[in-house]
């Protein structure tokens, strides 16, 4: 995009937009604000922004002592903890690049990311040592490992095959505090995340300090967070920078809560944490919110989360889930949209005041399913196969293209990926969607997941949402499977609530869908299953589903 120079300004335009500035100013302005973290042994740590910043300064000195230099790539394999929060700022402030490692990746993919990014040092949580030890023989350039140990535990008491190793706490205890961080050029890489697509190798997205600084201000502005809020980091911090909420919460001085290690089997502890710490803001995917809601349904005494705002991304939140949280806990689910390539915030769904007056309750709930309006700072358009923008009628679908200061312009060292970017700087999202007259974006499918049946398109996302609105359904996935006559036909996988097993039939699901879908669109086959395949970041793994059931219509 061509730029034009006008009359010269007198501003300090050479002042670098560094992420380090965010935490320096946070420590200055919100020194006494509390940070709460559940540690590996289950105990709770409580300290302040000032305490955290002092540890970040010492971490920077300690990393320098073991040879970490400006431009080095340092891997992080850790849970959502106060240590990870310290690393988020203390590591990139040294000028090194924080490479967030997805602990759910298969060993071959994880070692590929480590080798491709040129990681020379890895910080790893003690509980994740089996993963680190499994990939260590495959990693070409890793020179050393720093271990975050259990509270009070010495490095000498940790049994590991890794070498050489350092103690995270020893680095902080012995490091000389950095008083003057390097004044990094804002275009320098702050961190990197790798995509977890279901096809091909992971691709590297390297975020600049400028990118993250601007994205952080956008998150803060569009979530209305403040020092009055308590933010809990539920999104895995390895996933697209933890969705940017940790940086934004620090920028505005939120009280911070880190849940440490949690799984779908420990939702009781997560639920208790949200209530006991009086959390008002969090974020996550339906993959975590839906099981959490099911857990809450089974409680005799429902938690009071009145006033809490829970940002939901990764996939469309079912209306039934949003209503469930509102009715049972008082928490509001707010839909947002983004991707690894977009840092990730692109859209957020807030109800415009004029729409609040014009729409009835059912229409307002239906609107909340949409991804929302594009945030200020980004350009977005929806185009057809010829590259022409489709009309903003909320009906005509096309591929979503995005451009802006926190959108990646390329993938790192990834020949052949150039076609994911347009000549005028847009990133091709691979998502199919519509834009309505109020500028609300609605994703109807992934380009590769849209079901093509008899020359017409069927939205798997809308059908999944409709199925989950059935009172007996917990979860659903819909995919297109090859059909000898119609090219593709929908196949639905459905997980029922325990009390609905044996009571809900295929015809019941089709009858429920017939309220919103034409007869020809209804799935020929509905399979009731115990669980649905997921990717490493909790999305429905439709590639696996299509492969496993590719012959369902061939007979």
Secondary structure, DSSP 4 states (H G I P E B T S, - for coil): ------SPP-S-TTS---HHHHHHHHHHHSTT-EEEEE-TTS-EEEEEHHHHHHHHHHHHHHHHHTT--TT-EEEEE--BSHHHHHHHHHTGGGT-EEEE--TTS-HHHHHHHHHHHTEEEEEEEGGGHHHHHHHHTT-SS--EEEEEPPTT--GGG---S-SSEEEHHHHHHHSPPPSS-----TTSEEEEEE---SSSS--EEEEEHHHHHHHHHHHHHHHT--TT-EEEE-S-TTSGGGGGHHHHHHHHT-EEEE-BS--GGGHHHHHHHHHHTT--EEEEEHHHHHHHHHHHHT-SS----TT-EEEEESSPPPHHHHHHHHHHH-PEEEEEEE-GGGSSEEEE----HHHHHHS-HHHHHHHTTS-EEEPTTEEEEEE-TTSPBPPSSSS--EEEEEEETTS-SS-BT-TT-GGGB-TTS-EEEEEEEEE-TT-EEEEEEETTT-EEETTEEE-HHHHHHHHHTSTTEEEEEEEEEEETTTEEEEEEEEEEPGGGTTT--HHHHHHHHTTTS-GGGS-SEEEE-S---B-TTS-B-HHHHHHHTTTTTT-
